[in-house]
Every structure is written in C-alpha cells, then in structure tokens.
Amino acid sequence: MSGATFLSVRGIRKSFGPVKVLHGVDLDLSRGSVTALLGENGAGKSTFVRILAGDHRPDDGTIEVEGTPTSFRTVTQSRNAGIRLIAQEIADAPTLSVAENIALGALPNRLGFVDRKAMRNMAQKALDALGADLPLDAPVSSLRLGNVRSSRLPALPLVPRNA
C-alpha cells in the first residue's frame, strides 16, 4: 500500500487570538513516508503538526485519513489513526523513565493498572527498531542528548547528565 495517499489536508487555518498562524495549508502524505517540514521560526510548523497530532484544533480546513474525513479531538484519536508526532523537545516527562516516556499516551494496562512488563517490552521493541541502546529504567532527566548508542548512528557514550 506504499505510495497510496494516507493523509490529505486541505485549507488548514489556525489563529491564536488576533495572530494568524496558518493561512490555508494543503498537504498529502503517503503511508510509510517520512516528511520534513522546513521553515523559519514562527512559520507555523509546530502548530500544524500539533493539529495533526490532536493537540490543537484547526479553525478551518479538512483532514482526511485514507479518504475518510476526520478531526482529531485528542492525541489518542490521532494515534489510533496511525499518526505519531516526534517533537523536538526531548524530555516530555523528565522524572519518568525512558520506558515510561516512550509509552506516554499509549500506556498498556491490565485491570486498570499500568502493565509495566508490557510497557518495557513495547519500549524495548521501539528502541530495537531504531537500533538504539538506552537504559529503560533510567529517568530521562539523567540522560544527555547524545546518550544514544545505535547500530544506525555513530556510537555515543552512555553518560548520566550529572557526571
């Protein structure tokens, strides 16, 4: 199914008070594609992707996923549609562990409690897919930006931030 349009966005507009941030954005994405949005600070890139991720609602415009019109009122709805946002802010929850940060928004549960074993397995699979080596139980605040060792990236030392 690669190459087929997965996401189609037309005429997305967004303002915050009197400030018009998005002026009618159009975009088509294929399933399995990776797309970069480039532009100056304040150009609206983050606002646009946050609309797609369910963090913000557009003032106008349409979003279609595989030809079906939709709107994302929550991050969970966006995730369930197959959309993921990787934000440039590294530590969303610095006091939580690496595994907890990876699973944020999709914490596996069992009988209403976080299934820690399933969470660790999910996180390890994600790290394995990236070829990354991070300690699952380490608080994110203890890591430096360059703390990733990967078979796909140059080897970097795994050093706690406070060292």
C-alpha positions in Angstrom: 0.0 0.0 0.0 3.1 2.2 -0.1 2.5 5.2 -2.3 -1.2 5.5 -1.7 -2.4 8.7 0.0 -2.7 8.1 3.7 -3.3 11.7 4.9 -4.8 14.6 2.9 -5.0 18.1 4.5 -6.8 21.0 2.7 -7.1 24.6 3.7 -6.0 24.3 7.3 -6.2 27.7 9.1 -5.3 28.5 12.7 -5.2 31.7 14.7 -4.3 32.4 18.3 -6.3 35.5 19.2 -5.5 38.1 16.5 -2.4 36.3 15.3 -3.0 34.2 12.2 -0.6 31.3 12.3 -1.7 29.1 9.4 -3.2 30.6 6.3 -4.6 27.6 4.4 -2.1 24.7 4.5 -2.5 21.8 2.0 -0.5 18.6 2.3 -0.8 15.0 1.0 1.3 12.2 2.7 1.7 8.6 1.6 1.6 5.7 4.0 5.0 4.8 5.4 6.6 8.1 4.2 8.7 10.4 6.2 8.2 14.1 5.6 10.2 17.1 6.9 8.6 20.5 7.3 11.1 23.3 6.9 10.7 27.0 7.6 11.6 29.9 9.8 10.8 30.1 13.5 7.2 31.2 13.8 6.2 29.9 10.4 3.6 27.5 11.9 5.3 24.2 11.5 4.7 23.1 15.1 1.2 24.4 15.2 0.4 22.4 12.0 1.8 19.1 13.3 0.1 19.6 16.6 -3.2 19.9 14.8 -2.4 16.6 13.1 -1.4 15.1 16.4 -4.6 16.1 18.1 -3.1 18.8 20.4 -4.8 21.7 18.6 -7.9 22.1 16.6 -7.9 23.9 13.3 -10.1 27.0 12.8 -10.9 25.9 9.3 -10.0 23.2 6.7 -10.3 19.5 6.3 -8.3 16.4 7.3 -8.9 13.0 5.6 -7.3 9.8 6.6 -7.4 7.2 3.8 -10.2 9.2 2.2 -12.4 9.5 5.3 -13.0 13.0 6.7 -11.9 13.3 10.3 -10.9 15.7 13.0 -8.7 14.8 15.9 -10.1 16.0 19.2 -7.5 14.1 21.2 -3.9 12.7 20.8 -5.4 9.2 21.3 -7.6 9.7 18.2 -4.7 10.8 16.1 -2.5 7.9 17.3 -5.4 5.4 16.6 -5.4 6.8 13.0 -1.7 6.0 12.7 -0.3 9.5 13.2 2.7 10.0 15.6 4.4 13.2 16.5 8.1 13.2 17.4 8.6 16.6 19.0 11.9 18.4 19.1 11.5 18.8 22.9 13.4 15.7 24.1 12.2 15.3 27.7 8.4 15.5 27.8 8.4 14.0 31.3 12.0 14.2 32.7 11.2 12.5 36.0 9.8 9.4 34.2 11.9 6.6 32.9 12.9 6.1 29.3 10.3 3.3 29.0 7.6 5.5 30.5 8.4 8.3 28.1 8.3 6.0 25.1 4.9 4.7 26.2 3.3 8.0 27.1 -0.1 8.3 25.6 -0.3 4.6 24.9 0.4 3.0 28.3 -0.6 -0.6 28.3 -2.8 -1.5 31.2 -4.2 -4.6 32.8 -7.2 -4.4 35.1 -6.9 -0.6 35.2 -3.2 -0.6 36.2 -0.2 0.1 34.1 1.2 -3.2 32.8 4.9 -2.4 33.5 6.1 -5.6 31.8 4.2 -4.8 28.6 5.4 -1.2 28.8 9.0 -2.3 29.0 8.5 -4.7 26.1 6.9 -2.0 24.0 9.7 0.4 24.8 12.4 -2.2 24.1 10.9 -3.0 20.7 10.8 0.7 19.8 14.5 1.1 20.8 15.4 -2.1 18.9 13.7 -0.8 15.8 15.8 2.3 16.0 19.0 0.4 16.8 19.2 2.4 20.0 20.6 1.3 23.3 19.2 3.2 26.3 18.5 2.0 29.9 14.8 1.5 30.1 14.6 2.3 33.8 16.8 5.5 33.8 15.0 8.8 34.4 15.1 10.8 31.2 16.5 13.7 33.2 19.6 11.7 33.9 20.5 11.4 30.2 22.2 13.8 27.8 21.1 14.4 24.3 23.9 12.3 22.9 23.2 9.3 25.1 22.0 7.0 22.3 24.2 4.2 21.1 22.9 2.8 17.8 23.9 0.4 15.1 22.5 3.0 12.7 24.1 6.0 14.4 27.7 6.8 15.4 28.5 5.2 18.8 28.0 7.8 21.6 28.8 7.3 25.3 26.0 6.5 27.7 26.9 9.0 30.4 24.5 10.3 33.1 23.8 14.1 32.7 25.2 14.8 36.2 28.6 13.0 35.5 
